[in-house]
Amino acid sequence: MHELRKLPEFVRLSQRVGGILTANIVFALGTKAILMVLAFTDHASLWLAIHGRHGASLAVVFNGLRLLRAPTAAQLDKR
């Protein structure tokens, strides 16, 4: 019985995870595409590509860390 009470919380969390995952994938692939175009047109150096990849990786990790701030069912009940 207790497990069924947590079902709405799990559904909300899975929706947030799906949204953040989609945003992370789009951002990472978009960054790589931009750097690839810049590299093929000789506007980007190897160092710019390295820093761009590391920056995108950090942005993806920090974006994913937003899930830790997800309100729990107990916090939602207090509202």
MOPAC internal coordinates of N, CA, C and O (Angstrom, degrees):
PM7 1SCF
backbone

  N    0.0000 0     0.00 0     0.00 0    0    0    0
  C    1.4455 1     0.00 0     0.00 0    1    0    0
  C    1.5264 1   111.51 1     0.00 0    2    1    0
  O    1.2310 1   120.77 1   140.51 1    3    2    1
  N    1.3249 1   116.14 1   -39.49 1    3    2    1
  C    1.4646 1   119.53 1  -179.29 1    5    3    2
  C    1.5237 1   111.57 1   -65.68 1    6    5    3
  O    1.2310 1   120.51 1   146.83 1    7    6    5
  N    1.3257 1   116.62 1   -33.17 1    7    6    5
  C    1.4541 1   119.67 1  -177.83 1    9    7    6
  C    1.5318 1   111.63 1   -67.17 1   10    9    7
  O    1.2310 1   120.54 1   146.70 1   11   10    9
  N    1.3228 1   116.58 1   -33.30 1   11   10    9
  C    1.4583 1   119.57 1  -179.37 1   13   11   10
  C    1.5301 1   112.32 1   -69.33 1   14   13   11
  O    1.2310 1   120.01 1   152.61 1   15   14   13
  N    1.2989 1   117.59 1   -27.39 1   15   14   13
  C    1.4714 1   120.56 1   178.05 1   17   15   14
  C    1.5215 1   111.69 1   -67.80 1   18   17   15
  O    1.2310 1   120.69 1   153.59 1   19   18   17
  N    1.3112 1   116.28 1   -26.41 1   19   18   17
  C    1.4643 1   120.23 1  -178.46 1   21   19   18
  C    1.5268 1   112.75 1   -86.02 1   22   21   19
  O    1.2310 1   120.04 1   172.92 1   23   22   21
  N    1.3114 1   117.52 1    -7.08 1   23   22   21
  C    1.4572 1   121.05 1  -176.68 1   25   23   22
  C    1.5337 1   113.46 1   -58.13 1   26   25   23
  O    1.2310 1   118.48 1   133.73 1   27   26   25
  N    1.3399 1   120.50 1   -46.27 1   27   26   25
  C    1.4759 1   118.80 1   178.01 1   29   27   26
  C    1.5306 1   112.70 1   -61.17 1   30   29   27
  O    1.2310 1   120.51 1   144.52 1   31   30   29
  N    1.3231 1   116.63 1   -35.48 1   31   30   29
  C    1.4634 1   119.83 1   178.05 1   33   31   30
  C    1.5209 1   110.49 1   -65.32 1   34   33   31
  O    1.2310 1   120.43 1   138.67 1   35   34   33
  N    1.3245 1   116.78 1   -41.33 1   35   34   33
  C    1.4610 1   120.28 1   179.15 1   37   35   34
  C    1.5208 1   111.62 1   -66.92 1   38   37   35
  O    1.2310 1   120.25 1   144.31 1   39   38   37
  N    1.3166 1   117.12 1   -35.69 1   39   38   37
  C    1.4651 1   120.35 1   178.08 1   41   39   38
  C    1.5208 1   109.95 1   -65.80 1   42   41   39
  O    1.2310 1   120.05 1   134.77 1   43   42   41
  N    1.3347 1   117.50 1   -45.23 1   43   42   41
  C    1.4726 1   120.64 1   177.82 1   45   43   42
  C    1.5171 1   111.17 1   -61.97 1   46   45   43
  O    1.2310 1   120.49 1   138.09 1   47   46   45
  N    1.3269 1   116.66 1   -41.91 1   47   46   45
  C    1.4663 1   120.26 1   179.60 1   49   47   46
  C    1.5235 1   110.62 1   -64.88 1   50   49   47
  O    1.2310 1   119.88 1   138.74 1   51   50   49
  N    1.3206 1   117.84 1   -41.26 1   51   50   49
  C    1.4637 1   119.63 1   179.93 1   53   51   50
  C    1.5253 1   110.95 1   -66.23 1   54   53   51
  O    1.2310 1   119.76 1   145.48 1   55   54   53
  N    1.3299 1   118.05 1   -34.52 1   55   54   53
  C    1.4547 1   120.98 1   176.69 1   57   55   54
  C    1.5297 1   110.70 1   -66.63 1   58   57   55
  O    1.2310 1   120.72 1   139.02 1   59   58   57
  N    1.3286 1   116.24 1   -40.98 1   59   58   57
  C    1.4713 1   119.38 1   177.05 1   61   59   58
  C    1.5146 1   110.99 1   -64.89 1   62   61   59
  O    1.2310 1   120.45 1   137.90 1   63   62   61
  N    1.3408 1   116.75 1   -42.10 1   63   62   61
  C    1.4663 1   120.66 1   179.15 1   65   63   62
  C    1.5224 1   110.09 1   -61.31 1   66   65   63
  O    1.2310 1   120.31 1   135.58 1   67   66   65
  N    1.3277 1   117.02 1   -44.42 1   67   66   65
  C    1.4603 1   120.36 1   179.30 1   69   67   66
  C    1.5184 1   112.44 1   -61.45 1   70   69   67
  O    1.2310 1   120.56 1   138.59 1   71   70   69
  N    1.3246 1   116.53 1   -41.41 1   71   70   69
  C    1.4661 1   119.99 1   179.08 1   73   71   70
  C    1.5176 1   112.72 1   -66.58 1   74   73   71
  O    1.2310 1   120.54 1   136.46 1   75   74   73
  N    1.3145 1   116.58 1   -43.54 1   75   74   73
  C    1.4623 1   120.44 1  -179.95 1   77   75   74
  C    1.5216 1   110.26 1   -68.82 1   78   77   75
  O    1.2310 1   120.21 1   141.36 1   79   78   77
  N    1.3249 1   117.20 1   -38.64 1   79   78   77
  C    1.4560 1   120.78 1   177.96 1   81   79   78
  C    1.5225 1   111.17 1   -62.31 1   82   81   79
  O    1.2310 1   120.56 1   136.21 1   83   82   81
  N    1.3237 1   116.53 1   -43.79 1   83   82   81
  C    1.4611 1   120.35 1   178.27 1   85   83   82
  C    1.5249 1   110.89 1   -63.16 1   86   85   83
  O    1.2310 1   120.41 1   136.28 1   87   86   85
  N    1.3237 1   116.82 1   -43.72 1   87   86   85
  C    1.4667 1   120.32 1   178.93 1   89   87   86
  C    1.5190 1   111.11 1   -62.69 1   90   89   87
  O    1.2310 1   120.05 1   139.49 1   91   90   89
  N    1.3321 1   117.51 1   -40.51 1   91   90   89
  C    1.4603 1   121.15 1   179.38 1   93   91   90
  C    1.5268 1   111.57 1   -63.95 1   94   93   91
  O    1.2310 1   120.47 1   136.75 1   95   94   93
  N    1.3234 1   116.70 1   -43.25 1   95   94   93
  C    1.4604 1   120.17 1  -179.16 1   97   95   94
  C    1.5198 1   110.80 1   -65.96 1   98   97   95
  O    1.2310 1   120.38 1   135.02 1   99   98   97
  N    1.3219 1   116.89 1   -44.98 1   99   98   97
  C    1.4735 1   120.58 1   179.64 1  101   99   98
  C    1.5241 1   110.49 1   -62.60 1  102  101   99
  O    1.2310 1   120.27 1   136.52 1  103  102  101
  N    1.3285 1   117.09 1   -43.48 1  103  102  101
  C    1.4633 1   120.22 1  -179.42 1  105  103  102
  C    1.5292 1   111.18 1   -64.66 1  106  105  103
  O    1.2310 1   120.30 1   134.67 1  107  106  105
  N    1.3364 1   117.02 1   -45.33 1  107  106  105
  C    1.4686 1   120.08 1  -178.13 1  109  107  106
  C    1.5215 1   111.17 1   -65.20 1  110  109  107
  O    1.2310 1   120.04 1   135.29 1  111  110  109
  N    1.3163 1   117.52 1   -44.71 1  111  110  109
  C    1.4673 1   119.69 1   179.92 1  113  111  110
  C    1.5233 1   111.49 1   -68.97 1  114  113  111
  O    1.2310 1   120.39 1   143.07 1  115  114  113
  N    1.3259 1   116.85 1   -36.93 1  115  114  113
  C    1.4586 1   119.83 1   177.21 1  117  115  114
  C    1.5159 1   112.45 1   -63.78 1  118  117  115
  O    1.2310 1   121.00 1   137.78 1  119  118  117
  N    1.3141 1   115.69 1   -42.22 1  119  118  117
  C    1.4675 1   120.15 1   177.79 1  121  119  118
  C    1.5222 1   110.90 1   -62.57 1  122  121  119
  O    1.2310 1   120.54 1   135.47 1  123  122  121
  N    1.3167 1   116.57 1   -44.53 1  123  122  121
  C    1.4637 1   120.41 1   179.33 1  125  123  122
  C    1.5267 1   110.79 1   -64.29 1  126  125  123
  O    1.2310 1   120.08 1   140.37 1  127  126  125
  N    1.3240 1   117.45 1   -39.63 1  127  126  125
  C    1.4664 1   120.03 1   179.14 1  129  127  126
  C    1.5250 1   111.46 1   -63.97 1  130  129  127
  O    1.2310 1   120.77 1   136.92 1  131  130  129
  N    1.3154 1   116.14 1   -43.08 1  131  130  129
  C    1.4701 1   120.02 1   178.96 1  133  131  130
  C    1.5223 1   110.52 1   -63.41 1  134  133  131
  O    1.2310 1   120.25 1   135.54 1  135  134  133
  N    1.3244 1   117.12 1   -44.46 1  135  134  133
  C    1.4622 1   119.74 1   179.43 1  137  135  134
  C    1.5246 1   111.51 1   -66.06 1  138  137  135
  O    1.2310 1   120.15 1   145.77 1  139  138  137
  N    1.3290 1   117.31 1   -34.23 1  139  138  137
  C    1.4658 1   119.84 1   178.44 1  141  139  138
  C    1.5195 1   110.62 1   -66.96 1  142  141  139
  O    1.2310 1   120.21 1   137.48 1  143  142  141
  N    1.3305 1   117.20 1   -42.52 1  143  142  141
  C    1.4628 1   120.46 1   178.25 1  145  143  142
  C    1.5308 1   109.88 1   -63.59 1  146  145  143
  O    1.2310 1   120.84 1   137.16 1  147  146  145
  N    1.3263 1   116.01 1   -42.84 1  147  146  145
  C    1.4648 1   119.13 1   178.72 1  149  147  146
  C    1.5259 1   111.60 1   -63.79 1  150  149  147
  O    1.2310 1   120.16 1   143.81 1  151  150  149
  N    1.3282 1   117.29 1   -36.19 1  151  150  149
  C    1.4611 1   120.39 1   179.60 1  153  151  150
  C    1.5256 1   111.08 1   -69.31 1  154  153  151
  O    1.2310 1   120.32 1   138.84 1  155  154  153
  N    1.3331 1   117.00 1   -41.16 1  155  154  153
  C    1.4670 1   119.97 1  -179.70 1  157  155  154
  C    1.5220 1   112.33 1   -69.22 1  158  157  155
  O    1.2310 1   119.91 1   154.94 1  159  158  157
  N    1.3128 1   117.78 1   -25.06 1  159  158  157
  C    1.4660 1   120.57 1   178.35 1  161  159  158
  C    1.5264 1   111.97 1   -96.38 1  162  161  159
  O    1.2310 1   120.44 1  -168.54 1  163  162  161
  N    1.3174 1   116.77 1    11.46 1  163  162  161
  C    1.4741 1   123.87 1   178.40 1  165  163  162
  C    1.5271 1   113.03 1    60.18 1  166  165  163
  O    1.2310 1   120.27 1  -147.20 1  167  166  165
  N    1.3301 1   117.09 1    32.80 1  167  166  165
  C    1.4544 1   121.12 1   175.18 1  169  167  166
  C    1.5178 1   112.27 1  -105.21 1  170  169  167
  O    1.2310 1   120.14 1   176.61 1  171  170  169
  N    1.3225 1   117.34 1    -3.39 1  171  170  169
  C    1.4621 1   121.11 1  -179.26 1  173  171  170
  C    1.5200 1   109.28 1  -128.99 1  174  173  171
  O    1.2310 1   121.92 1   -40.61 1  175  174  173
  N    1.3034 1   113.92 1   139.39 1  175  174  173
  C    1.4642 1   119.14 1   176.56 1  177  175  174
  C    1.5222 1   109.17 1   -95.85 1  178  177  175
  O    1.2310 1   121.44 1    -5.57 1  179  178  177
  N    1.3185 1   114.85 1   174.43 1  179  178  177
  C    1.4561 1   119.67 1   177.47 1  181  179  178
  C    1.5224 1   110.39 1   -62.93 1  182  181  179
  O    1.2310 1   119.90 1   142.88 1  183  182  181
  N    1.3122 1   117.80 1   -37.12 1  183  182  181
  C    1.4664 1   120.87 1  -179.18 1  185  183  182
  C    1.5271 1   111.78 1   -67.29 1  186  185  183
  O    1.2310 1   120.61 1   143.05 1  187  186  185
  N    1.3174 1   116.45 1   -36.95 1  187  186  185
  C    1.4671 1   119.19 1   176.70 1  189  187  186
  C    1.5293 1   110.23 1   -64.25 1  190  189  187
  O    1.2310 1   120.57 1   139.69 1  191  190  189
  N    1.3139 1   116.52 1   -40.31 1  191  190  189
  C    1.4664 1   120.09 1   178.62 1  193  191  190
  C    1.5268 1   110.57 1   -65.29 1  194  193  191
  O    1.2310 1   120.24 1   138.69 1  195  194  193
  N    1.3181 1   117.15 1   -41.31 1  195  194  193
  C    1.4710 1   121.04 1   179.10 1  197  195  194
  C    1.5226 1   110.24 1   -63.53 1  198  197  195
  O    1.2310 1   120.41 1   131.47 1  199  198  197
  N    1.3163 1   116.82 1   -48.53 1  199  198  197
  C    1.4682 1   120.12 1   179.91 1  201  199  198
  C    1.5244 1   111.45 1   -66.06 1  202  201  199
  O    1.2310 1   120.46 1   143.79 1  203  202  201
  N    1.3211 1   116.72 1   -36.21 1  203  202  201
  C    1.4620 1   119.60 1   177.62 1  205  203  202
  C    1.5151 1   111.98 1   -65.03 1  206  205  203
  O    1.2310 1   120.58 1   139.92 1  207  206  205
  N    1.3152 1   116.50 1   -40.08 1  207  206  205
  C    1.4637 1   119.38 1   178.90 1  209  207  206
  C    1.5186 1   111.29 1   -67.89 1  210  209  207
  O    1.2310 1   120.18 1   137.23 1  211  210  209
  N    1.3183 1   117.26 1   -42.77 1  211  210  209
  C    1.4655 1   119.56 1   178.58 1  213  211  210
  C    1.5253 1   111.07 1   -66.65 1  214  213  211
  O    1.2310 1   120.27 1   140.96 1  215  214  213
  N    1.3097 1   117.10 1   -39.04 1  215  214  213
  C    1.4577 1   120.16 1   177.60 1  217  215  214
  C    1.5196 1   112.06 1   -64.18 1  218  217  215
  O    1.2310 1   120.78 1   139.21 1  219  218  217
  N    1.3375 1   116.11 1   -40.79 1  219  218  217
  C    1.4626 1   119.44 1   178.08 1  221  219  218
  C    1.5240 1   110.59 1   -65.99 1  222  221  219
  O    1.2310 1   120.38 1   141.39 1  223  222  221
  N    1.3275 1   116.89 1   -38.61 1  223  222  221
  C    1.4654 1   120.02 1   178.47 1  225  223  222
  C    1.5241 1   110.90 1   -63.12 1  226  225  223
  O    1.2310 1   120.34 1   136.96 1  227  226  225
  N    1.3257 1   116.96 1   -43.04 1  227  226  225
  C    1.4656 1   120.29 1   178.09 1  229  227  226
  C    1.5296 1   111.48 1   -64.51 1  230  229  227
  O    1.2310 1   120.65 1   139.46 1  231  230  229
  N    1.3134 1   116.37 1   -40.54 1  231  230  229
  C    1.4643 1   119.62 1   179.09 1  233  231  230
  C    1.5237 1   111.14 1   -63.64 1  234  233  231
  O    1.2310 1   120.42 1   140.41 1  235  234  233
  N    1.3243 1   116.79 1   -39.59 1  235  234  233
  C    1.4632 1   120.74 1   178.56 1  237  235  234
  C    1.5268 1   110.46 1   -65.12 1  238  237  235
  O    1.2310 1   120.21 1   137.35 1  239  238  237
  N    1.3316 1   117.20 1   -42.65 1  239  238  237
  C    1.4679 1   120.59 1   179.64 1  241  239  238
  C    1.5234 1   110.51 1   -64.36 1  242  241  239
  O    1.2310 1   120.29 1   133.28 1  243  242  241
  N    1.3185 1   117.06 1   -46.72 1  243  242  241
  C    1.4680 1   119.52 1  -179.00 1  245  243  242
  C    1.5287 1   111.60 1   -66.92 1  246  245  243
  O    1.2310 1   120.10 1   145.94 1  247  246  245
  N    1.3139 1   117.41 1   -34.06 1  247  246  245
  C    1.4608 1   120.12 1   176.08 1  249  247  246
  C    1.5318 1   109.93 1   -65.34 1  250  249  247
  O    1.2310 1   120.17 1   140.22 1  251  250  249
  N    1.3205 1   117.29 1   -39.78 1  251  250  249
  C    1.4587 1   120.80 1   177.74 1  253  251  250
  C    1.5128 1   113.15 1   -67.66 1  254  253  251
  O    1.2310 1   120.56 1   150.36 1  255  254  253
  N    1.3135 1   116.54 1   -29.64 1  255  254  253
  C    1.4637 1   120.05 1   179.25 1  257  255  254
  C    1.5240 1   112.41 1   -67.01 1  258  257  255
  O    1.2310 1   120.30 1   165.49 1  259  258  257
  N    1.3252 1   117.03 1   -14.51 1  259  258  257
  C    1.4699 1   119.71 1   176.48 1  261  259  258
  C    1.5174 1   111.67 1   -62.01 1  262  261  259
  O    1.2310 1   120.32 1   157.69 1  263  262  261
  N    1.3270 1   117.00 1   -22.31 1  263  262  261
  C    1.4626 1   120.09 1   178.99 1  265  263  262
  C    1.5204 1   111.84 1   -65.24 1  266  265  263
  O    1.2310 1   120.16 1   156.02 1  267  266  265
  N    1.3159 1   117.29 1   -23.98 1  267  266  265
  C    1.4591 1   119.78 1   179.24 1  269  267  266
  C    1.5256 1   111.87 1   -68.28 1  270  269  267
  O    1.2310 1   120.60 1   159.60 1  271  270  269
  N    1.3210 1   116.46 1   -20.40 1  271  270  269
  C    1.4615 1   120.56 1   179.84 1  273  271  270
  C    1.5199 1   112.38 1   -90.88 1  274  273  271
  O    1.2310 1   120.03 1  -172.49 1  275  274  273
  N    1.3297 1   117.55 1     7.51 1  275  274  273
  C    1.4607 1   121.27 1  -178.83 1  277  275  274
  C    1.5209 1   109.63 1   -64.52 1  278  277  275
  O    1.2310 1   119.97 1   -49.62 1  279  278  277
  N    1.3274 1   117.66 1   130.38 1  279  278  277
  C    1.4651 1   119.50 1   179.37 1  281  279  278
  C    1.5179 1   111.10 1   -68.16 1  282  281  279
  O    1.2310 1   120.80 1   -38.21 1  283  282  281
  N    1.3244 1   116.08 1   141.79 1  283  282  281
  C    1.4548 1   120.98 1   177.76 1  285  283  282
  C    1.5233 1   109.23 1   -86.50 1  286  285  283
  O    1.2310 1   120.90 1    -7.54 1  287  286  285
  N    1.3252 1   115.88 1   172.46 1  287  286  285
  C    1.4639 1   120.29 1  -179.55 1  289  287  286
  C    1.5299 1   110.66 1   -62.85 1  290  289  287
  O    1.2310 1   120.18 1   143.73 1  291  290  289
  N    1.3434 1   117.26 1   -36.27 1  291  290  289
  C    1.4580 1   120.39 1   179.31 1  293  291  290
  C    1.5401 1   110.84 1   -64.59 1  294  293  291
  O    1.2310 1   120.54 1   141.21 1  295  294  293
  N    1.3254 1   116.58 1   -38.79 1  295  294  293
  C    1.4633 1   119.93 1   178.71 1  297  295  294
  C    1.5185 1   110.43 1   -69.79 1  298  297  295
  O    1.2310 1   120.08 1   144.50 1  299  298  297
  N    1.3268 1   117.45 1   -35.50 1  299  298  297
  C    1.4642 1   120.14 1   179.22 1  301  299  298
  C    1.5145 1   111.62 1   -69.61 1  302  301  299
  O    1.2310 1   120.34 1   147.46 1  303  302  301
  N    1.3544 1   116.95 1   -32.54 1  303  302  301
  C    1.4660 1   120.84 1   179.49 1  305  303  302
  C    1.5308 1   111.70 1   -68.48 1  306  305  303
  O    1.2310 1   120.26 1   151.43 1  307  306  305
  N    1.3332 1   117.11 1   -28.57 1  307  306  305
  C    1.4696 1   120.61 1  -178.47 1  309  307  306
  C    1.5202 1   111.95 1   -73.99 1  310  309  307
  O    1.2310 1   120.11 1   161.11 1  311  310  309
  N    1.3074 1   117.39 1   -18.89 1  311  310  309
  C    1.4778 1   121.12 1  -176.65 1  313  311  310
  C    1.4879 1   111.43 1   -73.63 1  314  313  311
  O    1.2310 1   120.10 1   180.00 1  315  314  313

